[in-house]
Amino acid sequence: MMATIDNQLNGMWYGFTEAIPSLMIAFLIILITGLIAGFAVKIVDRLSGKTELRPSLRALLETLVKLGVWLLGVFIAAIVVFPDLTPGSLIAGLGVGALAIGFAFQDIFENFLAGVLIMLREKMRIGDVIVCEGIEGAVEHITLRETHLRRASGELTVVPNAFLFKNPVEIITDASQRRHDLVIGVSYDTDLDKAAEVIRKAVKSVDAVDTGKDIDVFATEFNSSSVDFLVRWWAGSSAGAAATSKDQIMRAIKRALDDAGIEIPFPYITHTFKEAVPLDK
């Protein structure tokens, strides 16, 4: 019994010592692969920097080149360690292994594929402000697994790519300008035509407004204490531009209505009683 164990241990040790040169060569191949992968990424980055490729596509291209170099390096190292291993058997083994891993890490591969498709998609560029199922922020970074969104308040939201790929995404800054709106109320005794003209002139006077596009002033509702106007204009699409134009327009409208003697009412409450209310003298 002991002799059998000794023979097995000696055989294992002998096999290990014989494999040491192959393992050292394989380790050297892995090191060289890492150097080549880094060098290849730098070359791709330099070449793609001279083109008009989007940053997301450049990142995808660099990742694919790096992945391809590493697969080739590991493939060569495996053949060095296992001389009987043929390319066909290795590919077949990788196929079976990939199938098993795919079932085990389905969510990871789903996000990976979604990341590739998002990077290939023309829309949703780095720097765009997007809204998806209540999540809003500027696209700061896109990886193969997740997208980083920076909120206006500074927080970073890490969103799985599959979530962005499956759900509708509203791209706020897809165009340089977008339409903004504001509701303003005037008192019931106001001449609505006059009020609309005063509001329209006030909006046109704001520098942030694109006067080449329509400025709409619509009477929309008989509210409890006012007649409400919906005011719409075109200005910059970014969050800062939207806040700036709205601030300037509110100030301009308030100033213009005050100058025209038009009241912006606050809510009035009228109490009606069935019988006279006695008043103590």
N, C-alpha and C positions, 0 to 999 in steps of 0.2 A: 504493500500500500504506500509506504513512505517513498519507496523507490520510484513508483509511478508519479507521485507528486513532484519529486525532485526532477524527474525527466521532463515533466511538463513545464516546471519553472525554468529549467535550463533552456528548454526549447523557446520559451517566451523571451527570455533574456537574450538568447542568441538572435532571435528574429528582430528584437528591438535594436540591438547593436548593429545588425546588418542594415536596418532601416534608417539609422542616424544620418548617414550622408544624404539620403533622399529627403529626409525631413529638413535638414539644413538647407538644401537646395530649394525646397518648396518654401521655406521661411524667407529665403533670400528673394525668391520670385514675388512673394507677397509684398515685401518691402519695396522692391522695384515697381511693382504694380501701383502702390500708393504714390510713389514719386511721379510715375507717368500720368496717373489720374489727375494729380494736382497740376502738373504741367499742361495736360490737355485742356483742363478747365480754364486755365489762364489764356491759352491760345484761343479757345472758343469765345471767351469774354472779350478779348482784344478784337477778334474779327467781327463779332456781332455788335460791338460798340461802334463800328464804322457803318452799320446799317441802320434802318429805321424800325428794327424789331421792337415790339413792346417789351418792357422789363419782365413781364410774366413769361413771355415766350423765350427770352434770353435765359431766364432761370430754368425753364423746362429743358432747353437745349443743353445747358451745362449739366443738369442732373442726368439726362439720358447718356451723355458722353461719359460722365464719371461712372455711371452704372455699367455701361458697356465695357469700359476698360477693366473694371473690377471683375466682372463675370469672366472675361477672357483670362485674366490673371489667375483667378481661382481655378478655372478649367485646366490651365496648364499645370498649376501646382498639384492638382488632384491626380493628373496623369503621371507626374513625376513620382509621387508617393505610391501610387498603385499602377504599375506598368501594364497590368492586364486590362486596365480600364480603357475602353474604346470610346470615341466620341458618341457613337450611337447608344451605347449602354448608359453613358452619363446623361445624355439628353433624356433618355427614357426614364431614368431614375429621377431626374429633376422634374419630369412631367408628373410622375406619381406623387413625388413629394410636394410639388406645388398644389396638386389637387387636395391632398390632406391638409396642408397648411391653409389653403383657401377656405375650407370648411371651418377650420379652427379660428381663423382671423378674418372672418367675412367682413366685419365692419371696417377693419383697417384697409383691406383691399378695396372696399367700396369707396372710402374716402380718397384712396390713392388714385383710383380711376376718375373719380369726380374732379380731383385736383388737376389731372392731365387735361380733362375736357374744359375746365374753367380757364386754364392757361391758354388753351387753343382758341377759346372764344374771343371774339373781337371786342365785345363789350366788357364792362367792369374792369377798368384799368387801375393800376396803382394810383392812389390819390383820389379816386372817385368816392363820393359820399353815397352810401346805399342804405336801404331799409329793407329788412327781410323778417317777416313775422314779428314785428315789434323791436327788432334789434337794429340799431342805427349807428353808423360810424363811418369814418374814412378808411378806405382800404389801404393798409400800411404795408402788408406783406402777404404774399401767397406762396404757400409751400405745397408739396404733394399730398399732405394730409389735412391741413387746416389753413384758414385765412384769418389774419389779424386785423381787427377793426378798432380804430381809435375813436372813442366818443368825443363829442365837443367838450365835455367836462374833463377830459384827460384820461379816463379809464380805458384799459385795453380789453377787448372782448375777443376770445379765441373761439372761432366758429368752425365746426367740422365741415369739410368741403361738401360732403353728401347732403348736408342740411341746405346749403346755398344752392346746390344743383337741383334738388327736388322741389324747392319752394319758390314762389314768385319773388323776384328781386327787383325793387324799385331803385333805379339809378338816378339820384337827385341831380348830379352834376354831369349827366351824359352830354348835355349841351351847355354852352357858356351862359345862356340865359334861360329863365323860366318865369312863369306867371305867378304872381303873388296876389293875395286878396286881403281885404280888411272890411269889417262891418262898422258903419258909423250911423248913429241915429240922430234925427232932428225932431224938434217939437211938432205937434200936430197943426199948429197955426202957421207953419212955414210954407212959403211958395216952393213946391218941390222942384219946379223947373229952375228957379233961381238957385236953389240949394245945390242941385246937380251941376250947374254951370260953375258955381263957386268951387265945388270940390274938384271938378275936372281941371280947372285952371291951377288950383293948388298942387295937384299931382304933377301937372306938366312942368311946374316951376322947380321941381326937385331934380338935381343933377344926376342922381343915380338911376333915374327912370329912362328907359329907352322910348323916347317920344316918337320914334319911327314906327312903333307898333301901337295897336289899339289900346286906349285907356277907357275902361268900361266903368260907368257909374249907373247902376240899376237900382230902382226902388223895389225892394223885395218883400217887405213884411210890415204889416200894421202891428207893431209890438205894443206891450202894455202901456208904455209911456212915451213911445216915439215911433216915427216912421223910419224904418231902417233902409240904408243904402248899402249895396255890395259894391265895393270899389276894387277893381282889378287892374294891375299894371305889370309890365315886364321889366325885370332887372336881373342882376347877377344871380347865378344859381347856387353859389356856395352859401353855407350857413351864415358867414360873416356878412356877405353882401345882402342877404335876405333881411337880416336883423337891422343893418344900417339903413336900407331903403325904407323899411317899415317905420323905423324911428323918425326918419326925416319927413316921411309923408304924414304921419300922425301929427307932428308938430306943425307942418304947413297947413293941414286941413283945419286944425284947431285955431290957428292964427287967422286963417281966411274967414272962417265962420264967425269968429268974434268980431272981425272988422266989418263983416256984412250984417251984424246984428242978429245972427241966426243962433238959436239956442241949441245946445246939446243937452237934452234933459236927463235928469236922474229920475229913478222910479218914483212915481206919485202913488199914494194910497188914498182912496176915497172911501169913507165909511158911510153907509146908508142905514138909517134906523126906521123901523115901521112907525114908531111913535116919537113924539117930541121928547127930547132928553132934557130933564129939568136941570137948570143951572142954579147953583146956590149963589145967593147974593152976598 
